[in-house]
Amino acid sequence: MATRATQPDEIYNLAAKSHVAVSFELPEFTAGVFAVGALCILEALAMTGLNARSYQASSSEMSGLAPPPKNERTPFHTRSPYGISKVFAYWTTVNYREAYGIFAGSGIVLNQESERGETFVNLKISPAVLSSSTRRAIGHFEHSVYTIGSASTRAS
């Protein structure tokens, strides 16, 4: 096993989907990567007896339809193959921690930023802001309105 050969001190399972909607198109792939992937990491730790710390990146998608504000105590109410797979990984992490005494934890990750396509909010805003700044720099002071999504969403 690779874990036995490399003897890592820590293992981070950061697998995630850029678009949750894709999990409906590829549900078996989604379950394989997120649910079974987490299980394989934890099983390798349990079987090898390796004393490595394991971190499972969970997702706000696990709480799905639960009303805001959401936090770590929000009940799971997922509605996507991605969320279901992340719930499986979360409870598998709890189970292996309790059953095998391994150091394993999950973090429910909310708004993260990374390189993303233009369908993500940060890349909808950035060009518009740059464009506005550029217009102001050359003396054009027009008012701009940017529509990016639902105004009824509440921040937690």
MIVO-96349 format. One record per residue (C-alpha): residue number from 1; x, y, z. Coordinates in steps of 0.25 Angstrom, whole numbers, plus 5000, padded with zeros to 4 digits. Example, Ala and Ser with C-alpha at 12.3 -4.5 7.8 and 13.67 -1.06 7.14 Angstrom:
% MIVO-96349
    k    xx    yy    zz
    1  5049  4982  5031
    2  5055  4996  5029
This chain:
% MIVO-96349
    k    xx    yy    zz
    1  5000  5000  5000
    2  5005  5014  4997
    3  5002  5019  5011
    4  5011  5008  5017
    5  5022  5012  5007
    6  5021  5027  5008
    7  5018  5028  5023
    8  5011  5041  5023
    9  5008  5049  5035
   10  4995  5055  5030
   11  4985  5051  5019
   12  4976  5062  5013
   13  4964  5057  5005
   14  4960  5070  4998
   15  4952  5064  4986
   16  4941  5073  4982
   17  4932  5076  4969
   18  4933  5090  4963
   19  4918  5089  4959
   20  4909  5081  4968
   21  4899  5079  4956
   22  4910  5070  4949
   23  4907  5060  4960
   24  4894  5057  4954
   25  4900  5054  4941
   26  4911  5045  4947
   27  4905  5040  4960
   28  4913  5027  4960
   29  4926  5035  4957
   30  4922  5044  4968
   31  4920  5033  4978
   32  4933  5026  4975
   33  4941  5039  4976
   34  4935  5045  4989
   35  4929  5033  4997
   36  4937  5021  4993
   37  4950  5030  4992
   38  4948  5034  5006
   39  4945  5020  5011
   40  4958  5015  5004
   41  4967  5026  5011
   42  4961  5022  5024
   43  4962  5007  5022
   44  4976  5008  5018
   45  4979  5016  5031
   46  4972  5005  5039
   47  4978  4993  5032
   48  4992  4998  5032
   49  4992  5004  5046
   50  4999  5016  5041
   51  4998  5027  5051
   52  4995  5038  5041
   53  4984  5049  5043
   54  4973  5049  5033
   55  4965  5061  5029
   56  4952  5060  5021
   57  4947  5072  5014
   58  4932  5072  5015
   59  4922  5082  5009
   60  4911  5091  5012
   61  4904  5083  5001
   62  4902  5072  5012
   63  4891  5081  5018
   64  4884  5084  5005
   65  4870  5089  5007
   66  4872  5093  5022
   67  4868  5107  5024
   68  4879  5118  5027
   69  4887  5121  5034
   70  4895  5108  5034
   71  4906  5104  5043
   72  4912  5091  5048
   73  4900  5087  5055
   74  4890  5088  5043
   75  4884  5075  5040
   76  4887  5068  5027
   77  4876  5069  5017
   78  4884  5068  5004
   79  4877  5067  4990
   80  4889  5063  4981
   81  4898  5051  4978
   82  4910  5060  4982
   83  4903  5064  4996
   84  4899  5049  4998
   85  4914  5045  4995
   86  4919  5055  5005
   87  4910  5051  5016
   88  4915  5037  5014
   89  4929  5041  5015
   90  4926  5050  5027
   91  4919  5038  5035
   92  4930  5028  5030
   93  4940  5038  5036
   94  4933  5038  5049
   95  4931  5023  5049
   96  4946  5020  5046
   97  4950  5030  5057
   98  4941  5023  5067
   99  4943  5009  5063
  100  4958  5009  5060
  101  4963  5020  5069
  102  4970  5027  5057
  103  4971  5042  5057
  104  4961  5046  5046
  105  4953  5059  5045
  106  4944  5066  5036
  107  4942  5081  5033
  108  4929  5086  5027
  109  4935  5096  5016
  110  4926  5107  5012
  111  4930  5118  5002
  112  4943  5115  4996
  113  4951  5121  4985
  114  4959  5115  4974
  115  4962  5116  4959
  116  4948  5115  4953
  117  4940  5117  4941
  118  4932  5129  4937
  119  4919  5123  4943
  120  4925  5126  4957
  121  4921  5139  4964
  122  4935  5144  4966
  123  4938  5143  4951
  124  4925  5150  4948
  125  4928  5162  4957
  126  4943  5163  4954
  127  4942  5167  4939
  128  4931  5177  4942
  129  4938  5184  4953
  130  4951  5184  4945
  131  4943  5190  4934
  132  4937  5201  4943
  133  4950  5204  4948
  134  4956  5205  4934
  135  4945  5214  4930
  136  4947  5223  4942
  137  4962  5224  4940
  138  4959  5230  4926
  139  4949  5240  4931
  140  4935  5232  4928
  141  4927  5232  4941
  142  4915  5225  4937
  143  4906  5217  4947
  144  4906  5202  4945
  145  4897  5191  4951
  146  4902  5177  4952
  147  4892  5166  4954
  148  4898  5153  4959
  149  4887  5145  4966
  150  4876  5144  4976
  151  4875  5156  4985
  152  4867  5148  4995
  153  4879  5140  5000
  154  4882  5142  5014
  155  4897  5142  5019
  156  4899  5133  5031
